[in-house]
Amino acid sequence: MSLISRKDIDDFKPMLADYLMRKHNIMNLKDKFTCLNPTHEDRHPSMNYTDKYNICHCFSCGIKYDIFDLIGQDYGVNSFRDKLEIAQSLYPNISNIVFKKADIVKTENNVVDFTNYYKKCIEKITKTNYLSDRKIDSKLLKKYNIGFDDKREMVIFPINKNCYFARSVIGDSKIKSKGTSYLWNEELLNNMDEKDLIYVTESIIDSLSLETIDPSVKTIALNGLPNYKRLLKVIKDKNFKGTLVLVFDNDKAGLMYQDIVKEELKNMNISSFSTTLISNFNTEECKDLNDALINHKDIFIKNYNYFNDNFKLIIDKKMEEQKDGDYEL
C-alpha cells in the first residue's frame, strides 16, 4: 500500500470551490450559503467559502470543512484513503488541472517561476469569450499577457513571473498561486508624486473595466478585500506620495472595507477619496464596476468622468494651497 503524500492532499484542496458548485449547486461563493452540517438547522445562511485557505466555515455552529471533509460526509466514508480515492475519481486529471511539471520551474529558494505556464496559456486565450463577454477591451489582454488554461477552464492573470490570479469561466471560483499576495499593477505605486491619482479596485476585472473606459487611468487591484494590508505595506515601503481612489464593490463588504482602508490611509497621512462610481445604479444589476460596464456603460463613463475631473481639481487646489500653508484633503 503506497503512502499518501502531502502533494496528494494539496493538489485536491483547491478544488473545493468546484466541488461546492457541482455537488451542492452553490453557484455564488461570494455570499453566505446554508450550512452543510447535517446537524445544524441553518435558517439563515451562515456558511461561507474562503479561497485563501480552501475551506468553508459556518459562523453559527463553528464547523469547518475542506474538500475531503465534505467528500467523507457526502459519500459516507471515514478513512482518508477512501476520501482520496473518491477525489481522484471526481478529478482524474488533477495533474493537468493543477500543473504539469514541465510548465513550472523552481528556483534555489523554492520559488515557482510560471513563465512557461503563462506562454502556453497566452496561446489559448482565443479559446474563451469570458473577457469579451464582460466587455473588456481586447487590447488589454495583450498588454497584460492574460491567458487561458483550458484544462482548468480558468482565465490566468499574471501578476509577475512568480505569482498569478486565476478566475473560472464556468463558475465563481478564484485561485491565487502560492506565495506573496501581490497587488495587480503593484509597480504603479513606485515613484509617484503628489499630483498622481491611482484607483484601487477589489478585482482585476474591475481594474480592466476602468481601463476599458479610460486607457490612461492608473489602477491597481487588491485581489480580494483582506489583501488591503498588502496595499498599506507597499505604500509605506515605497513612500507613496500620490492620492488613492477607493472604488470597491457596491455591497456591504465593499463599503465596510472602503471605510476601513480610508481610515488606515488617513492614519498614514495618505490622501484618498472613496466612491463606488455606481451608487446610483440598481444594486441587483450593478454590484461592481464590471457590471456597470456591461449594463450601463454610458452612465458609467459619465460618472467616472465627473468624479475623476473633480478629484483632479481638488488635488490641484491642494497643491496650490500647500504653497502658502497646509491643506488637508
N, C-alpha and C positions, 0 to 999 in steps of 0.2 A: 504494500500500500504506500503510494507516494505521499510525501509530506506536502502540506498546504503552505505555500509561500506567502509572504507579505504582498507580493505583486498580484497573486490570485485575488486577494482581498481588495487591494487598492484599485485594480482595473475595473471592478464592477460597481464600487461605491458611487462614482459619478453618474451612473445610470439610474439613480433613484428618481430623478425628475421624469425621465422617460417612463419608468415603471408606474409612477403615480398617475400619469396621463393615460397610459394604455390599460393598466389593470383596474384603476379606481376612477377613471374618467374625470380626473381633476385637471381641467384644461388651463385654469388661470392660477398659476403658482405664486403670483404676486399677492393675492388675497388669502385670508384665512379660510380654511375649509373644515368640514365636520371631522372631529377627532376619529381616528381609525382604531382606537382602543375599543374592543367589543364590550368591555365592562363599563364604559363611560357613556352615559346618556347625554350627549352633547347637543343641547337645544339651541345654543348659539355658537356658530363656528369658532373654534378656539385653537385650531392647529395650523401651523404654518411650516413652509419649507424653507430651509436655509442652504443655499447653494455653496456657501463658503465651507461648511462642514459636512455637506451631503447628508443631512438628517432632516426629519420633520419632528416638530416639538409641539406638544399641547401645553398651552399656558394655563389651562384649567386643572387637568389631572396630573400634569408634570411628566407624562411619558414621552420618551424619545425613541424614534425608530430610524435605523439605516435600512438599506435595501434588503439586507439579509434578515433583519428582524421581521420585516413585512412579509418576505417570502415564507419564513417559518410559520407565521401566523396565517397567511392566506392558503398555504398548501398543507398545513398540519404536520410539519416536520420539526424536529428538535435539534438534531445533530448538525453541526456547521457543515460537515461534508455533504449532507443531503441538501442543505440550502445552496451550497456552492454548485452542486450538480444541476439543480433547477435553474440557477442563474446562468450556467453555461448553456443550458438548453434554450433559455429565453434569448440569450445573446451569444449565439455560436461563433460569431465573427468578432469577438471582443478585441482580438489582437489588431484587427483592422480599424475597429471603431475607436480604439484609444490611439495607438500609433504602431507603425511598422518601424523596426529598429533602424532601417536604412534612412528613415525620414528625419532622425534627430541625431545630434552629436552632443556629447557631454564633455565639458572642459575638465581640467585637472581639479577644479573646485566643485565638480559635480553639478555645474550649472548647465542647463539644457540650451542648445542652440537650435532654433526652429527654422533656420534659413532654408534648408532643403524642403522641409514640410510646406513652408509658405509658397515656394516656387511651384510645387505640384498643385496647391490649392488655387493659386492665381490662374493657372492654365484651365481650371474647371469653373471659373466664375460665371461663364455663359450658360452653365447647366441649371442655374436657378434664376427666377424672376423676383426673388424676395425683395431686393432693394429697389428695383424698378417699380414693383407694385406699391412700394412705400414712397414713391415719387422722389427718390434720392437721385441727384444729378449723376449721370453715368461717369462724368469726368472725375468724380471723387473716388471712384473705385480704383482707377489707375494711380491717382495722386497718393493714396494710402496703401496701395498694394493689397487691397481686400480680395480674399479668395473664397473658395467653396470646397468643403470636404464632403464629397458625395457619399462616402461610406457612413459618415455620422449625420449626414443631412444638416450640416451647420455652416453658416457663413463665418469666415475666420477674419478677425480684425487684428492685424499685427500691431502690438504696442511698441515693441522693439524686438530685436532678434532673440531675446530670452523670455519674452512674455507675450501672450496673445489673449484675446477675448473671443469667445465663440457664442453664436446665437442660433438656436434651432429654427429651421424653416417650416417645421411641421407642428410646433408647439411653442410653449413659453419658456422652455428650459434654456439656461445660460450657463456657460462654463468658463472659468478663468484658469489659465495654466498655473501650475505651481510656482511659487516664488514670490517676489515682491509685488504688491498690488499697485502697479504704476498707474498713473492717470493717462487717459487718452490725450495726446498732444502736450504732454507734460513739459516738453522742451520750450513751449511758448512762455513759460514763466521765467526763462533766462533773460537777463539783460533788458528788463522792462523799465521804462522811466515813468514819471508821474502822469504823463498825458495818455498812456496806453490803457486800453479798455479790453478786458477779456471776459467772455461769457462762460459760465460754469453750468453744465447740464448734468443730469443724472446719468444718461446713457449715451453711447456713441451714436446711436440712431438719431437722438435729439441734436447732438452736435452737427451731424451731417445734414440734418434738416435746416439748421441755421445757415450752414454754408451753401445749401442749395438756393436759398433766397438771397443770400449776400455772400458771394465768393471772397470778399475782402474781410469778412468778420474773423476775429480771433476767438476760438472757442476750444474748451477742454471738457472732458467728461470724467466724472468720478468713477464710473463703472460700478455703481452701487452706492447708495447713500452713506452707509457706515464708513466708506473709504474717504470721507471728508477729512479724516485725521491725516491722511497722506497729503492732502492739499495743504493743510496747515503746516506740516513739516517742511514741504518743499518751498513754500513761500517764505518761511523763516530761513531755511538754508540758503536760498537764493537772494535773500534780502530784497524781496519783491517790493517795488515802489508804485506800481500801477493801481488801477481800480478794477474790482471784480463785479460782475453782474450775475447774481444767483438766479437761475431760471429752472427750478426743479419742477417736478410733475405737479399738476393741479389736483392733488389728493391730500388726504390727512397726513400721510407720512412725508410727502414732499414739502408741504407747508410747514410742518413741525421742524424738519431738518433745516429748512431755509432760515428759520428763526434762530436755531442753534448755531449754525455756521456764521450767520451775520453777527451774532453776539461774540463769538470767538474771534472773528476778524476785528471787531471793534476793540476788543481787549489787546489785540496785537497792533493796533493803530493802522490797520489796513482799510483803505476806503472801499466801500461796497454799496451796491444797490441790490434790491431783491424785487422780482416781479415774475409772474407766471407767463406773461405775454398773452395768455389765453383765459384770463379771469372772467371775461365777458362771454365766453363760449359755453355751450351746454356741456356740463361735466361728464355726462354719459357718452357724449360723442367725441369730446376732446379732453383726454386726461393728460396728454403730454404734447410736446412740440411737433412730433411726427403726425399725431392725429390731426393737429391743426393744419399741417402742410397738406395732408391728404384730403381733408374735408372742407377746409375754408382757407385755401392758400391766399386769396386776395386780401382777406381780412387779417390774416396772419402777417402778411408783408406790411400792411398798413400799420398794424400795432407795433411791429418791430421797428419800422422807420420812425414812428412817433417817439417811442421810448429811447431809441438809440440816439436820435438827434438831441433830445433833451438831456440825456446823460452826458453827451459831449459838451453841451452848453454849460452844464453845471461844473464839469471838470475845468473848462476854460475859465469860468468865473472864479473857481477855487485858486487856480494858478495866478490869476491877476491879483486877487486879494492877498495872496501869500507874499506878494512883493511889499505890502505895507504892514502885514501882521498875519497872525494865524487865522486859518479858516477851517472850520470843521465840517466835513462832508456828512 
